[in-house]
Every structure is written in structure tokens, then in C-alpha cells.
Amino acid sequence: MSTQRRRAWLLALALALTTIGCDRVTKHAASASLRGTPRRSYLADTVRLEYVENPGGFLSLGAQLPRRWRVLVFDVGTGLILAVTVLLAVRRRVPLQELAGAALICAGGASNLLDRTLRGSVVDFLNVGIGGLRTGIFNLADVAILAGIGLVVWRRARDARSEDGASPRA
């Protein structure tokens, strides 16, 4: 492995560990300070903090499934997706932006998987929006997953434009 590639992997590992650490700390803080309290509102109700334990997936999808199905879909399924993502990143020698995206996706997924494994649910506590237009309740791991997907999609779109003869933008 070249020195440049080794550095890229070290950066990806640092990004993943930092992301997991930040997510764990914020979930612990939310559990300690928000559990059992009323919802808190900031910035003219643009940001809300509210403690929720989500036994399902994104936006509580699948929360009503029997426990054994939730374990199969969200624990085993997430573990397989994370393993395949890492395997593809290793075998394909992906560019740095895609590697960073994969690190964010894996970190967010791993941190939420750790919650599901240890608690049976994921701690969510953030909600943003204006008036009736609001997100679901989420956590920093969810933000990392979406940011990672955004990086991968951006990089691939940029590559597709350059393959079509359009000049890529930085």
C-alpha cells in the first residue's frame, strides 16, 4: 500500500472514530439531560431537543415489527451493509472523497448499531424545521450517514460529468 493510500485510510479511520465518539457523547448527554423532560425549543423553534428511544430505523420505520424481525433487519442487516461497504472501499481503491463518505456512513451506522445492540433502541434527540415543516427526530449518527451518502453521490456525479466530457467542478 502506498504512503498516500495509507494516509487516506488513516484519515478515514480518524474521521470514523471521531464521528462515533461525538455521536456517543451527544447521545449520553441527551440521555442524561433530556430523558423525562419536556421538549426544549431554540432559535424561534427552529431547533428542538427531545429525547426519544427509537426501536426502528430511519424515522422509526419498522418500529412496530416484532423484536426478532427488528433484530434481523436492523442489527444483522446493518452489520452486513457495514461489512460490504468496508469491503468495497478496500477492494475498489475508492477516491478520497468516497472513502471519507464511506467512513461517515460506517461510523454512523456502527454507532446506531451499537445502540441497538446494547439498548434495543437508538437514542434520537434532534428535530429541526420551520413551522409545520419539520424533520423527524434524529441524532448525529444519522447526520453522518446522510453526509457520507452526499459525499459519495457528489463524487460519483462529478466523475460522471467528467466522463461525459463536461468539465468537473471542484
C-alpha positions as CSV (number, residue, x, y, z in Angstrom):
1,M,0.0,0.0,0.0
2,S,1.4,3.4,-1.0
3,T,2.1,6.1,1.6
4,Q,-0.6,8.3,0.1
5,R,-3.2,5.5,0.3
6,R,-2.1,4.7,3.9
7,R,-2.6,8.3,4.8
8,A,-6.1,8.3,3.2
9,W,-7.0,5.2,5.3
10,L,-5.7,6.8,8.5
11,L,-7.8,9.9,7.8
12,A,-10.8,7.8,7.1
13,L,-10.2,5.9,10.4
14,A,-9.8,9.1,12.3
15,L,-13.0,10.5,10.8
16,A,-14.9,7.4,11.7
17,L,-13.6,7.3,15.3
18,T,-14.2,11.0,15.8
19,T,-17.8,10.6,14.4
20,I,-18.5,7.7,16.6
21,G,-17.1,9.5,19.6
22,C,-19.1,12.6,19.0
23,D,-22.3,10.6,18.5
24,R,-21.8,8.6,21.7
25,V,-21.1,11.7,23.7
26,T,-24.2,13.6,22.4
27,K,-26.4,10.6,23.0
28,H,-25.1,10.2,26.5
29,A,-25.7,14.0,27.1
30,A,-29.2,13.7,25.7
31,S,-30.0,10.7,27.9
32,A,-28.7,12.5,31.0
33,S,-30.3,15.9,30.4
34,L,-33.4,15.3,28.2
35,R,-34.9,12.0,29.3
36,G,-38.1,12.6,31.2
37,T,-38.1,16.3,30.5
38,P,-40.4,18.3,28.2
39,R,-39.2,19.2,24.7
40,R,-36.8,22.2,24.5
41,S,-37.0,24.7,21.8
42,Y,-34.3,27.1,20.5
43,L,-33.8,29.7,17.7
44,A,-37.5,30.6,17.5
45,D,-38.4,26.9,17.4
46,T,-36.1,26.1,14.5
47,V,-34.2,23.5,16.7
48,R,-35.9,21.3,19.1
49,L,-34.3,18.9,21.6
50,E,-36.5,16.0,22.6
51,Y,-35.4,12.6,24.0
52,V,-36.8,9.6,22.1
53,E,-35.8,5.9,22.1
54,N,-36.3,4.6,18.6
55,P,-36.6,0.8,18.3
56,G,-36.9,1.1,14.5
57,G,-34.9,2.5,11.7
58,F,-34.9,5.9,9.9
59,L,-37.9,7.9,11.1
60,S,-39.0,4.9,13.2
61,L,-39.5,2.8,10.1
62,G,-40.1,-0.8,11.3
63,A,-40.5,0.2,15.0
64,Q,-43.8,-1.9,15.2
65,L,-42.1,-5.1,13.9
66,P,-41.8,-7.9,16.4
67,R,-38.4,-7.8,18.2
68,R,-36.9,-10.8,16.3
69,W,-37.6,-9.1,13.0
70,R,-36.2,-5.8,14.1
71,V,-33.0,-7.6,15.2
72,L,-32.8,-9.4,11.8
73,V,-33.5,-6.3,9.8
74,F,-31.7,-3.6,11.8
75,D,-28.9,-5.4,13.6
76,V,-28.0,-8.2,11.2
77,G,-28.9,-6.1,8.1
78,T,-27.0,-3.1,9.3
79,G,-24.0,-5.3,10.1
80,L,-24.0,-6.8,6.7
81,I,-24.3,-3.4,5.0
82,L,-21.4,-2.0,7.0
83,A,-19.2,-5.1,6.2
84,V,-20.0,-4.8,2.5
85,T,-19.3,-1.0,2.5
86,V,-15.9,-1.5,4.1
87,L,-15.1,-4.5,1.8
88,L,-16.0,-2.4,-1.3
89,A,-13.9,0.6,-0.1
90,V,-10.9,-1.7,0.4
91,R,-11.1,-3.7,-2.8
92,R,-12.1,-0.8,-5.2
93,R,-9.4,1.8,-4.1
94,V,-12.1,4.5,-4.0
95,P,-11.1,8.1,-4.2
96,L,-10.5,10.1,-1.0
97,Q,-14.0,11.8,-1.1
98,E,-15.7,8.4,-1.5
99,L,-13.5,6.9,1.3
100,A,-14.5,9.8,3.6
101,G,-18.1,9.3,2.7
102,A,-17.9,5.5,3.4
103,A,-16.2,6.3,6.7
104,L,-19.1,8.6,7.7
105,I,-21.7,6.1,6.6
106,C,-19.9,3.3,8.5
107,A,-19.4,5.4,11.6
108,G,-23.0,6.5,11.8
109,G,-24.3,3.0,11.1
110,A,-21.9,1.4,13.6
111,S,-22.8,3.9,16.4
112,N,-26.5,3.3,15.8
113,L,-25.9,-0.4,15.7
114,L,-24.1,-0.2,19.0
115,D,-27.2,1.5,20.5
116,R,-29.5,-1.2,19.1
117,T,-27.3,-4.0,20.4
118,L,-26.8,-2.6,23.9
119,R,-30.2,-0.9,24.4
120,G,-32.6,-2.4,21.9
121,S,-33.2,1.1,20.5
122,V,-31.4,4.1,19.2
123,V,-31.3,7.4,21.1
124,D,-32.7,10.3,19.0
125,F,-32.9,13.9,20.2
126,L,-32.7,16.5,17.4
127,N,-35.6,18.0,15.3
128,V,-35.2,20.9,13.0
129,G,-37.7,22.9,10.9
130,I,-39.8,25.9,10.5
131,G,-43.5,25.9,11.5
132,G,-45.1,22.6,10.4
133,L,-42.3,21.8,8.0
134,R,-40.0,19.6,10.3
135,T,-37.7,16.7,10.1
136,G,-38.2,13.6,12.1
137,I,-36.3,13.2,15.3
138,F,-32.7,12.2,14.6
139,N,-29.1,12.0,16.1
140,L,-25.6,12.9,14.9
141,A,-25.1,9.3,13.6
142,D,-27.9,10.0,11.2
143,V,-26.3,13.3,10.1
144,A,-23.1,11.4,9.5
145,I,-24.8,8.8,7.3
146,L,-26.6,11.4,5.2
147,A,-23.3,13.5,4.9
148,G,-21.5,10.3,3.8
149,I,-24.1,9.5,1.2
150,G,-23.9,13.1,0.0
151,L,-20.1,12.8,-0.4
152,V,-20.4,9.6,-2.4
153,V,-23.2,10.9,-4.6
154,W,-21.3,14.2,-5.2
155,R,-18.1,12.4,-6.1
156,R,-19.9,9.9,-8.5
157,A,-21.8,12.7,-10.2
158,R,-18.6,14.7,-10.6
159,D,-16.9,11.6,-12.2
160,A,-19.9,11.0,-14.4
161,R,-19.8,14.7,-15.7
162,S,-16.1,14.4,-16.4
163,E,-16.6,11.1,-18.3
164,D,-19.3,12.8,-20.4
165,G,-16.8,15.5,-21.4
166,A,-18.2,18.2,-19.1
167,S,-15.6,19.9,-17.0
168,P,-15.7,18.8,-13.4
169,R,-16.2,21.4,-10.7
170,A,-14.2,21.3,-7.5
